[in-house]
């Protein structure tokens, strides 16, 4: 008998075990910082916060898409003409054309193409559109169509399913999946991390701590894991406890830490003077993440002008970066430079598909509102809602625009 639903089978295997776990990415809707703004005060979500909803367990479809090559590697199935609609759908996912991807996946189902992969792709597209209830259904169908023993693809789809649960606030359901994964993979760092996130959101602080610490023990040198855990704990109201992990990491690894890593830790510890001290040498560097955090450090210090200089310096010397265009635009809005902000967001959008495309588009609408260009903002909002019809924030903003 093949495994139909990994989550269910694994729960059967590990029932009676009370382990906790977690992974990072799904975190919570509160750490999903595509929120940049009606007001621009929550606009300095850090790059690491962005990574939290990023892929360490796959979470939002911005970062949860696979290339055809990756799909082939995971499944051992070659790209053939039989699955042409499926492959076209995955290509559209890569381009962040989620509506178009759904059309291709629907054609794939009508043509009896690979059901497991098609439903999985469908779920990813729904995640990209923010329709997590439909994503959940699609991932369950994908798992139900799986054959044989657990494969990398089945584990991956279960992570997607857990992500859909997290997005809907079904934290106990997500926890069951992570526990099931741990039941078969005792050293799955990401599952422990993500289970900790799910458990934390259910108010079980001690259980969450046990899972976070298990994840840390499996990869003691992973700074990103520790900073992401801090972001989760901060969002849940345990900022001071989260800082203790950062401080412990600093103490244990200090001799081997690079200046950039020290700067990142100080940033999260809210010691912005020391963060600036260690990050300033990277102002002309090539590391986008360090430039982002350096810019955000200056924003926290109240120096918006120099923060803008940091972002512009990076963009002037390196390949275009959507995240930095987005941060630059937000910084400019905070300075009341709305026309310049529009230009920054336009530059980021012009790059095409990126993890920040949706946020850039939303922010450009808001920036146009601030310039008084309501006609343009209305047009852009209608286009935005066609692409992201389930964005509650945009729906609310659209109601405001109707009054202008």
C-alpha positions as CSV (number, residue, x, y, z in Angstrom):
1,X,0.0,0.0,0.0
2,X,1.4,3.3,-1.0
3,X,1.3,6.4,1.1
4,X,-1.7,8.5,0.3
5,X,-1.3,11.3,2.7
6,X,2.0,11.7,4.4
7,X,0.7,13.8,7.2
8,X,-1.9,11.2,8.1
9,X,0.4,8.2,7.8
10,X,3.1,9.9,9.8
11,X,0.7,10.8,12.5
12,X,-0.2,7.2,12.8
13,X,3.5,6.2,13.0
14,X,4.3,8.8,15.7
15,X,1.0,8.8,17.7
16,X,1.7,8.9,21.4
17,X,4.9,11.0,20.9
18,X,4.7,14.5,22.2
19,X,7.7,16.0,20.4
20,X,7.6,19.6,19.4
21,X,9.1,21.2,16.3
22,X,9.3,23.8,13.9
23,X,10.7,25.4,10.8
24,X,10.8,28.9,9.6
25,X,9.0,30.6,6.9
26,X,5.5,30.2,7.6
27,X,5.7,32.0,10.7
28,X,2.7,34.1,11.2
29,X,0.7,36.5,9.3
30,X,2.2,39.1,11.5
31,X,5.7,38.4,10.2
32,X,4.5,38.4,6.7
33,X,5.7,41.7,5.9
34,X,4.4,42.6,2.7
35,X,2.8,45.2,4.6
36,X,4.4,48.2,3.8
37,X,1.9,50.6,4.1
38,X,-1.0,52.8,4.4
39,X,1.1,54.6,6.8
40,X,4.7,53.7,6.2
41,X,5.4,53.1,9.8
42,X,5.7,49.3,9.6
43,X,7.8,49.7,6.5
44,X,11.2,48.7,7.8
45,X,10.6,45.0,8.0
46,X,14.1,43.5,7.7
47,X,15.4,41.2,5.1
48,X,15.7,38.5,7.7
49,X,12.1,39.0,8.6
50,X,11.3,38.6,4.9
51,X,13.4,35.4,4.8
52,X,11.3,34.1,7.7
53,X,8.4,33.9,5.5
54,X,10.7,32.8,3.0
55,X,11.8,29.3,2.4
56,X,12.8,27.2,5.2
57,X,9.8,25.2,5.1
58,X,8.3,27.0,2.1
59,X,5.7,29.4,3.0
60,X,4.3,31.9,0.7
61,X,4.2,31.3,-2.9
62,X,6.6,34.1,-3.5
63,X,9.3,31.8,-2.4
64,X,7.7,28.4,-2.8
65,X,8.0,27.8,-6.5
66,X,10.1,25.1,-8.1
67,X,11.7,25.1,-11.5
68,X,11.1,22.3,-13.9
69,X,14.6,21.0,-13.3
70,X,13.9,20.8,-9.6
71,X,10.6,19.1,-10.2
72,X,12.3,16.5,-12.4
73,X,15.0,16.0,-9.9
74,X,12.6,15.4,-7.1
75,X,10.3,13.1,-8.9
76,X,12.5,11.3,-11.4
77,X,10.0,12.1,-14.1
78,X,11.3,13.5,-17.3
79,X,9.8,16.5,-19.0
80,X,7.7,15.0,-21.8
81,X,5.0,16.2,-24.1
82,X,2.4,14.3,-22.1
83,X,2.8,16.9,-19.3
84,X,3.0,20.0,-21.5
85,X,0.3,22.0,-19.7
86,X,1.8,21.1,-16.3
87,X,5.2,22.3,-17.4
88,X,3.6,25.5,-18.9
89,X,1.9,26.1,-15.5
90,X,5.2,25.7,-13.6
91,X,6.8,28.1,-16.0
92,X,4.1,30.6,-15.3
93,X,4.6,30.1,-11.5
94,X,8.2,31.0,-12.1
95,X,7.1,34.2,-13.7
96,X,4.6,34.9,-10.8
97,X,1.7,34.7,-13.3
98,X,-0.4,32.7,-10.9
99,X,-3.7,33.2,-12.6
100,X,-2.2,32.0,-15.9
101,X,-0.7,29.1,-14.1
102,X,-4.1,28.0,-12.8
103,X,-5.4,28.0,-16.3
104,X,-2.5,25.8,-17.4
105,X,-3.0,23.4,-14.5
106,X,-6.8,23.1,-15.2
107,X,-5.9,22.1,-18.8
108,X,-3.4,19.6,-17.4
109,X,-6.1,18.0,-15.3
110,X,-8.5,17.9,-18.3
111,X,-5.8,16.2,-20.3
112,X,-5.0,13.6,-17.6
113,X,-1.5,14.9,-17.0
114,X,0.4,14.0,-13.8
115,X,-2.1,14.6,-11.1
116,X,0.3,14.7,-8.2
117,X,2.4,17.4,-9.7
118,X,-0.5,19.3,-11.2
119,X,-2.4,19.6,-8.0
120,X,0.9,20.6,-6.2
121,X,1.4,23.3,-8.8
122,X,-2.2,24.4,-8.4
123,X,-1.6,24.7,-4.7
124,X,1.5,26.8,-5.2
125,X,-0.4,29.1,-7.5
126,X,-3.2,29.6,-5.0
127,X,-0.6,30.4,-2.3
128,X,0.8,33.1,-4.6
129,X,-2.7,34.5,-4.9
130,X,-3.2,34.4,-1.2
131,X,-6.1,31.9,-1.5
132,X,-4.9,29.5,1.2
133,X,-8.1,27.6,1.6
134,X,-8.0,26.5,-2.1
135,X,-4.2,25.9,-1.7
136,X,-5.0,23.5,1.1
137,X,-7.4,21.5,-1.0
138,X,-5.0,21.3,-3.9
139,X,-2.1,20.1,-1.7
140,X,-4.3,17.4,-0.1
141,X,-5.3,16.2,-3.6
142,X,-1.6,16.2,-4.7
143,X,-0.7,14.0,-1.7
144,X,-3.7,11.7,-2.3
145,X,-2.4,11.1,-5.8
146,X,1.1,10.2,-4.6
147,X,2.4,6.7,-5.1
148,X,4.7,4.5,-3.1
149,X,6.9,5.3,-0.1
150,X,7.5,8.9,1.0
151,X,9.6,10.8,-1.5
152,X,11.2,14.2,-1.3
153,X,8.3,15.5,-3.3
154,X,5.8,14.2,-0.8
155,X,7.7,15.8,2.1
156,X,7.9,19.0,0.2
157,X,4.2,19.1,-0.6
158,X,3.4,18.4,3.1
159,X,5.5,21.4,4.0
160,X,3.4,23.5,1.5
161,X,0.2,22.1,3.1
162,X,1.4,23.0,6.6
163,X,2.2,26.5,5.2
164,X,-1.4,26.8,3.9
165,X,-2.6,25.8,7.4
166,X,-0.5,28.4,9.1
167,X,-1.7,31.1,6.8
168,X,-5.3,30.2,7.8
169,X,-4.5,30.1,11.5
170,X,-4.9,26.3,11.6
171,X,-1.8,26.0,13.8
172,X,-2.7,22.7,15.3
173,X,-3.1,21.1,11.9
174,X,0.3,22.5,10.8
175,X,1.8,21.2,14.0
176,X,0.5,17.7,13.3
177,X,2.3,17.7,9.9
178,X,5.6,18.9,11.3
179,X,5.3,16.2,14.1
180,X,4.7,13.6,11.4
181,X,7.8,14.7,9.5
182,X,9.8,14.5,12.6
183,X,8.5,11.1,13.3
184,X,10.3,9.8,10.2
185,X,13.2,12.3,10.1
186,X,14.5,12.8,13.6
187,X,17.1,15.4,12.5
188,X,14.9,17.5,10.3
189,X,15.9,21.0,11.5
190,X,13.3,22.8,9.5
191,X,10.5,20.7,10.9
192,X,11.5,21.5,14.5
193,X,11.8,25.2,13.7
194,X,8.4,25.3,12.0
195,X,6.7,23.3,14.6
196,X,8.0,25.7,17.2
197,X,6.4,28.5,15.3
198,X,3.1,26.7,15.2
199,X,3.3,25.8,18.8
200,X,4.2,29.3,19.8
201,X,1.1,30.6,18.1
202,X,-1.0,28.3,20.2
203,X,0.4,29.8,23.3
204,X,2.6,26.9,24.4
205,X,5.8,28.8,25.1
206,X,7.7,26.1,26.8
207,X,7.0,23.6,24.1
208,X,8.0,26.1,21.4
209,X,11.3,26.8,23.2
210,X,12.1,23.1,23.3
211,X,11.6,22.9,19.6
212,X,13.6,26.0,18.8
213,X,16.5,24.7,20.9
214,X,16.4,21.4,19.2
215,X,16.6,23.1,15.9
216,X,19.6,25.2,17.1
217,X,21.3,22.1,18.3
218,X,21.1,20.5,14.9
219,X,22.8,23.4,13.3
220,X,24.7,25.5,16.0
221,X,26.3,27.9,13.5
222,X,23.1,28.9,11.7
223,X,22.8,32.7,12.5
224,X,19.8,33.0,10.2
225,X,17.9,30.3,12.1
226,X,18.5,32.2,15.4
227,X,17.5,35.6,14.0
228,X,14.4,34.1,12.5
229,X,13.5,32.5,15.8
230,X,13.9,35.9,17.4
231,X,11.5,37.5,14.9
232,X,8.9,34.8,15.7
233,X,9.2,35.2,19.4
234,X,9.1,39.0,19.1
235,X,5.9,38.8,17.1
236,X,4.4,36.5,19.8
237,X,5.3,38.9,22.6
238,X,8.5,37.2,23.8
239,X,11.0,39.6,22.4
240,X,13.2,39.6,25.5
241,X,13.4,35.9,25.6
242,X,14.2,35.8,21.9
243,X,17.0,38.3,22.5
244,X,18.6,35.8,24.9
245,X,19.2,33.4,22.0
246,X,20.9,36.2,20.0
247,X,23.1,37.1,23.0
248,X,24.0,33.5,23.6
249,X,24.9,33.0,20.0
250,X,27.1,36.1,20.1
251,X,28.8,34.9,23.3
252,X,29.5,31.4,22.0
253,X,30.6,32.4,18.5
254,X,32.1,35.8,19.0
255,X,35.6,34.8,18.1
256,X,34.5,33.4,14.8
257,X,31.9,35.9,13.8
258,X,32.5,38.2,10.9
259,X,31.8,41.9,11.3
260,X,28.8,41.7,9.1
261,X,27.3,38.9,11.3
262,X,28.0,41.0,14.4
263,X,26.2,43.9,12.8
264,X,23.2,41.8,12.1
265,X,23.0,40.5,15.7
266,X,23.3,44.0,17.1
267,X,20.6,45.2,14.8
268,X,18.2,42.6,16.1
269,X,19.3,43.3,19.7
270,X,18.2,46.9,18.9
271,X,21.8,48.2,19.6
272,X,21.8,50.3,16.5
273,X,25.0,52.2,17.3
274,X,27.0,49.0,17.4
275,X,25.1,47.7,14.4
276,X,26.2,50.8,12.5
277,X,29.8,50.4,13.7
278,X,30.1,46.9,12.3
279,X,28.0,47.4,9.2
280,X,29.3,50.8,8.0
281,X,32.3,49.2,6.2
282,X,29.9,47.4,3.9
283,X,28.3,50.6,2.6
284,X,30.1,50.1,-0.7
285,X,29.9,46.4,-0.6
286,X,28.2,43.8,-2.8
287,X,26.1,42.0,-0.2
288,X,22.4,43.0,-0.6
289,X,21.4,41.7,2.8
290,X,24.0,43.7,4.6
291,X,23.1,46.8,2.7
292,X,19.5,46.3,3.6
293,X,20.2,46.0,7.3
294,X,22.6,48.9,7.2
295,X,20.0,51.0,5.6
296,X,17.4,49.9,8.1
297,X,19.8,50.6,10.9
298,X,20.0,54.2,9.8
299,X,16.3,54.4,9.6
300,X,16.0,53.2,13.2
301,X,18.5,55.9,14.1
302,X,16.3,58.4,12.4
303,X,18.7,59.3,9.6
304,X,16.4,58.7,6.6
305,X,18.6,60.7,4.3
306,X,21.7,58.5,4.9
307,X,19.5,55.4,4.8
308,X,18.5,56.4,1.3
309,X,22.2,56.9,0.4
310,X,23.0,53.4,1.6
311,X,20.3,51.9,-0.7
312,X,21.2,54.1,-3.7
313,X,24.9,53.4,-3.2
314,X,24.2,49.6,-3.5
315,X,22.0,50.1,-6.5
316,X,24.6,52.3,-8.2
317,X,27.3,49.7,-8.0
318,X,25.6,46.4,-8.2
319,X,23.0,44.5,-10.2
320,X,19.5,45.7,-9.6
321,X,17.9,44.2,-6.5
322,X,14.1,44.3,-6.0
323,X,14.3,44.2,-2.2
324,X,16.6,47.2,-2.1
325,X,14.4,49.1,-4.6
326,X,11.4,48.4,-2.3
327,X,13.3,49.5,0.9
328,X,14.5,52.7,-0.9
329,X,10.9,53.5,-2.0
330,X,9.6,53.0,1.5
331,X,12.4,55.1,2.9
332,X,11.6,57.9,0.5
333,X,7.9,57.8,1.4
334,X,8.9,58.2,5.0
335,X,10.6,61.4,3.9
336,X,7.6,62.6,2.0
337,X,9.4,62.2,-1.3
338,X,6.6,60.4,-3.0
339,X,7.5,61.0,-6.6
340,X,10.9,59.6,-6.0
341,X,9.4,56.7,-4.2
342,X,7.2,56.0,-7.2
343,X,10.3,55.9,-9.4
344,X,12.0,53.5,-7.0
345,X,9.0,51.1,-7.0
346,X,8.8,51.3,-10.8
347,X,12.4,50.3,-11.1
348,X,11.8,47.3,-8.9
349,X,8.8,46.3,-10.8
350,X,10.6,46.7,-14.1
351,X,12.9,43.9,-13.0
352,X,10.1,41.5,-13.5
353,X,9.4,38.4,-11.4
354,X,10.8,38.6,-7.9
355,X,9.8,37.8,-4.4
356,X,9.0,41.5,-3.9
357,X,6.9,42.0,-7.0
358,X,3.5,42.0,-5.2
359,X,4.8,44.3,-2.4
360,X,6.3,46.7,-4.9
361,X,3.1,46.9,-6.9
362,X,1.1,47.6,-3.8
363,X,3.5,50.2,-2.5
364,X,3.5,52.0,-5.9
365,X,-0.3,52.3,-5.6
366,X,0.1,53.9,-2.2
367,X,2.9,56.2,-3.4
368,X,0.7,57.4,-6.2
369,X,-2.1,58.2,-3.7
370,X,0.3,60.3,-1.8
371,X,1.3,62.3,-4.9
372,X,-2.4,62.9,-5.4
373,X,-2.5,60.9,-8.6
374,X,-5.7,59.0,-7.7
375,X,-6.7,58.3,-11.2
376,X,-3.4,56.3,-11.8
377,X,-3.8,54.7,-8.4
378,X,-7.3,53.5,-9.2
379,X,-6.2,52.0,-12.5
380,X,-3.3,50.2,-11.0
381,X,-5.4,48.9,-8.1
382,X,-7.8,47.3,-10.6
383,X,-4.9,45.6,-12.3
384,X,-3.5,44.6,-8.9
385,X,-6.8,43.0,-7.8
386,X,-7.0,41.0,-11.0
387,X,-3.7,39.5,-10.2
388,X,-4.1,39.2,-6.4
389,X,-7.9,39.0,-5.9
390,X,-7.7,37.7,-2.3
391,X,-5.5,40.5,-0.9
392,X,-7.6,41.8,2.0
393,X,-5.3,44.8,2.5
394,X,-5.7,45.8,-1.2
395,X,-9.5,45.4,-1.0
396,X,-9.6,47.8,1.9
397,X,-7.4,50.3,0.1
398,X,-9.6,50.0,-2.9
399,X,-12.6,51.0,-0.9
400,X,-10.7,54.2,0.1
401,X,-9.8,54.9,-3.5
402,X,-13.5,54.7,-4.5
403,X,-14.1,57.8,-2.3
404,X,-11.5,59.9,-4.1
